[in-house]
Amino acid sequence: MASEQCTHIRATLKRLLPDDRLEQIGEETGCFKRVRKVAPVSLFWTLVLGFGGGTDRSISNLRRIYESNTGETLVPSSFSDRFTSGLVLFLRKTLAVLLKDFKATRAQLGERFEAFKDVLLTDSTVLRLHKALANVCPGTRTNHSPAAVKLHVVMSVTSAGKSTVALSTGRTHDRRKLVIGPWVKQRLMLFDLGYYCFQLFSCIARNGGYFVSRLKENANPRIVGTLVGSHDQWIGSRLQNMLASVREQILDLEVEVSFKRRSYRGASKFGNARYRAVCIKDLETKKWHCYITNVPAVTLDAADIAQTYRARWEIELLFKELKSGYRIDHLKSPRPEVVEAFILAALHTLIVSRRLLRALTTTLGAIGERVTTGRWWRILRVIGQDLLRLVLKPPRMAIALDGICEMIRHELVDPHTKRRPMLATVLE
């Protein structure tokens, strides 16, 4: 059974990006014009699976891992010189291939979400760089992070929409990297206050999409209608006045906001828009949690809106996986090409990890529901170099990894029989 599972793991990894496809992309990008000791297939999988078991993320350690798994002896400079703009382009191309049908989670949308084609989670995280890159990628804190990049992610929950990633300097505002278009039609977007902008909300609605965001604490829109209960006396008043006076625990209101539209030919105009404000009072802290959305009340009621917003935590877990599991933020090199290559490599690891997890889960039957991404990336971090050996060596070497495969099968399932992934609970 274990050797069959090892063969299954190897086949799954090879199907993601076959050897001939990697070689083709290497030729197209000009990264591997002449294949000598450093081959595209071996270098690709070394970058994706090599940094396991707490190995320091450096070119020298990566070279040692490459040598131990290929049997080649390399001059340090010849390996380091492979980290060029050509390698970065090669990794961008391979990442685009992997992202095409990337499904970040195993969650399915329940009946309450049948009005949406997909749920999209968007957020960004900052990665600190070597201070020598301050002029290339300036950070927001000159004393703490003089150089930094920001990783922007749009994550599709069901893969009915395309997941995307983008890099920018640390000073780039989150909203600038979220370009709204027809792709948001019939899709629900969840984001935090970093994207709070009425222009953005208006653009999403204009393209047929939906959104849920936290409402700023000092926001004070005008109430124009009530969707739950009888609060007609508050129509025309401001939201903050109502929150300070009512005794109810849940409010579902229609509010009107005014905002400055984008300038056109030097002229700026103001616009008005009506949205739905959902306010739920925390019984312990006595504080209001307020959300703004354009989702109709007949689709998701007030309690559903608050519950749905919890799904946004999944993207925070994804960033934790990237940083704690694949150490995407360990960027010590002062060379921009090395930095971008290492960031792209960690993103490859994430996608390969999730695809492999899906393949393994299908072999577990009913207990596959107890598999969580948090348990899996901790396992992968330990066995990454074993999987690298499994991919690069001939298939008969899979027998030597029987113990590893048996450990995966044993550790993958959460021993807590009643605990389920939060995202699956929220969306179902």
Residue pairs with C-beta under 8 A, 6 or more apart in sequence:
2 402
2 403
2 405
2 406
2 409
3 398
3 399
3 402
3 405
5 360
5 363
5 405
5 408
5 409
6 390
6 398
6 399
6 401
6 402
6 404
6 405
7 395
7 398
8 359
8 363
9 356
9 359
9 360
9 387
9 390
9 405
10 390
10 391
10 395
10 398
12 355
12 356
12 359
13 45
13 352
13 356
13 387
13 390
13 391
14 391
16 98
16 352
16 355
17 44
17 94
17 97
17 98
19 41
21 97
22 40
22 41
22 44
22 94
23 32
23 35
23 40
23 41
25 40
25 90
25 93
25 94
25 97
26 32
26 35
26 40
26 90
27 33
28 93
29 86
29 89
29 90
29 93
30 86
30 89
31 40
31 84
31 86
31 87
31 89
31 90
32 38
32 39
32 40
32 90
37 72
37 73
37 74
37 78
38 66
38 72
38 74
38 78
38 79
38 82
39 70
40 90
41 392
42 66
42 69
42 70
42 392
43 66
43 82
44 94
45 388
45 391
45 392
46 62
46 65
46 66
46 69
46 388
47 62
47 91
47 341
47 345
47 348
48 345
48 348
48 349
48 352
49 349
49 352
49 384
49 385
49 387
49 388
49 391
50 62
50 65
50 66
50 384
50 385
50 388
51 57
51 61
51 62
51 326
51 327
51 345
51 349
51 384
52 380
52 381
52 382
52 383
52 384
52 385
52 386
52 388
53 381
53 382
53 384
53 385
54 381
55 61
55 65
55 385
56 330
57 327
57 330
57 331
57 332
57 342
58 332
58 333
59 79
59 80
59 83
59 333
59 338
60 76
62 79
63 74
63 76
63 79
63 80
65 385
65 388
66 72
66 74
66 79
67 73
67 74
69 385
69 388
69 389
69 392
69 393
70 392
83 335
83 337
83 338
83 341
84 337
85 337
87 337
87 341
88 337
88 340
88 341
88 344
91 340
91 341
91 344
91 345
91 348
92 344
94 348
95 165
95 344
95 347
95 348
95 351
98 348
98 351
98 352
98 355
99 162
99 163
99 164
99 165
99 351
100 162
101 159
102 156
102 159
102 163
102 351
102 354
102 355
103 156
103 158
103 159
103 354
103 358
104 155
104 156
104 157
104 159
104 163
104 314
104 318
104 354
105 157
105 314
105 373
105 421
105 423
105 424
106 358
106 361
106 421
106 424
107 157
107 158
107 421
107 423
107 424
107 427
107 428
108 158
108 424
108 427
108 428
109 116
109 118
109 119
109 157
109 158
109 427
109 428
110 427
110 428
112 299
112 300
112 304
113 119
113 188
113 427
115 186
115 299
116 186
116 187
116 188
116 210
117 160
117 161
117 185
117 186
117 187
118 156
118 157
118 158
118 159
118 160
118 161
118 187
118 188
119 156
119 157
119 158
119 187
119 188
119 189
119 190
119 308
119 311
119 427
120 154
120 155
120 156
120 157
120 161
120 184
120 187
120 188
120 189
120 190
121 153
121 154
121 155
121 157
121 189
121 190
121 191
121 311
121 312
121 314
121 315
122 152
122 153
122 154
122 155
122 178
122 189
122 190
122 191
122 195
122 315
123 152
123 153
123 174
123 191
123 192
123 194
123 312
123 315
123 316
123 319
124 150
124 151
124 152
124 153
124 174
124 177
124 194
125 150
125 151
125 153
125 319
125 322
125 323
126 139
126 140
126 145
126 148
126 149
126 150
126 151
126 170
127 148
127 149
127 150
127 151
127 328
127 329
127 331
127 343
128 139
128 145
128 147
128 148
128 329
128 331
129 137
129 139
129 147
129 148
129 149
129 331
129 339
130 147
130 331
130 332
130 333
130 334
130 339
131 146
131 147
132 147
132 334
133 147
133 334
133 336
133 339
134 142
134 146
134 147
136 147
136 336
137 147
137 148
137 149
137 169
137 170
137 336
138 146
138 147
138 148
138 169
138 170
138 171
139 145
139 146
139 147
139 148
139 169
139 170
139 171
140 148
140 170
140 171
145 170
147 170
148 169
148 170
149 167
149 168
149 169
149 170
149 339
149 343
150 167
150 168
150 169
150 170
150 172
150 174
150 177
151 165
151 166
151 167
151 322
151 328
151 343
152 165
152 166
152 167
152 168
152 174
152 177
152 178
153 163
153 164
153 165
153 315
153 318
153 319
154 163
154 164
154 165
154 178
155 163
155 314
155 315
155 318
156 162
156 163
157 311
157 314
157 423
157 427
160 187
161 183
161 187
162 183
165 347
166 177
167 340
167 343
168 176
168 177
174 194
174 195
175 194
175 195
175 197
175 200
178 191
178 195
178 200
180 200
180 203
180 204
180 207
180 209
181 207
182 207
182 208
184 204
184 207
184 208
184 209
185 207
185 208
185 209
186 208
186 209
186 210
187 209
187 210
188 209
188 210
188 211
188 212
188 295
188 308
189 204
189 209
189 210
189 211
189 212
190 211
190 212
190 213
190 308
190 309
190 311
190 312
191 211
191 213
191 312
192 213
192 214
192 312
193 213
193 214
193 216
195 213
196 213
196 214
196 216
198 257
198 259
198 273
199 259
199 260
199 261
199 262
201 211
201 213
201 273
201 275
201 292
201 294
202 259
202 271
202 273
204 210
204 211
204 294
205 211
205 273
205 294
210 293
210 294
210 295
211 293
211 294
211 295
212 291
212 292
212 293
212 295
212 305
212 308
212 309
213 291
213 292
213 293
214 289
214 290
214 291
214 292
214 309
215 277
215 279
215 290
215 291
215 292
217 290
219 239
219 290
219 292
220 238
220 239
220 240
221 238
221 239
221 255
221 256
221 257
221 275
221 277
222 236
222 237
222 238
222 239
222 255
222 256
222 257
223 231
223 234
223 235
223 236
223 237
223 238
223 239
223 242
223 253
223 254
223 255
224 235
224 236
224 254
224 255
224 256
224 274
225 235
225 253
225 254
226 232
226 234
226 235
226 251
226 252
226 253
226 254
227 252
227 253
227 254
227 276
227 297
228 250
228 251
228 252
228 297
228 301
228 302
229 248
229 251
229 252
231 242
231 246
231 251
231 253
234 241
234 242
234 246
239 253
239 255
239 277
239 279
239 290
242 251
242 253
243 251
243 279
243 288
243 290
248 281
249 280
249 281
249 283
250 278
250 279
250 280
250 281
250 302
250 303
251 277
251 278
251 279
251 280
251 302
252 276
252 277
252 278
252 297
252 301
252 302
253 276
253 277
253 278
253 279
254 274
254 275
254 276
254 277
255 274
255 275
255 276
255 277
255 292
256 272
256 273
256 274
257 272
257 273
257 274
257 275
258 270
258 271
258 272
259 270
259 271
259 272
259 273
260 268
260 269
260 270
260 271
261 268
261 269
261 270
261 271
262 268
275 292
275 293
275 294
276 292
276 293
276 294
276 295
276 296
276 297
277 290
277 291
277 292
278 290
278 291
278 292
278 293
278 302
278 305
278 306
279 288
279 289
279 290
279 291
280 288
280 289
280 290
280 302
280 303
280 306
281 287
281 288
281 289
282 288
282 289
289 306
291 305
291 306
291 309
293 305
295 305
300 308
307 426
308 426
308 427
310 422
310 426
311 422
311 423
311 426
311 427
313 422
313 423
314 422
314 423
317 373
317 374
318 350
321 350
321 353
321 373
321 374
321 377
322 328
322 329
322 346
322 347
322 350
323 329
324 377
325 353
325 377
325 378
325 380
325 381
326 346
326 349
326 350
326 353
326 377
326 381
327 346
328 342
328 343
328 346
328 347
330 342
331 339
331 342
331 343
333 339
333 342
349 380
349 384
353 376
353 377
353 380
354 373
356 380
357 371
357 373
357 376
360 371
360 408
360 412
361 368
361 371
361 412
362 368
364 371
364 409
364 412
364 413
367 413
369 420
369 424
370 413
370 414
370 416
370 417
370 419
370 420
371 412
371 413
371 414
372 414
372 421
373 421
375 411
375 412
375 414
376 412
379 407
379 408
379 411
379 412
380 387
383 404
383 407
383 408
386 401
386 404
389 397
389 401
390 397
390 398
390 401
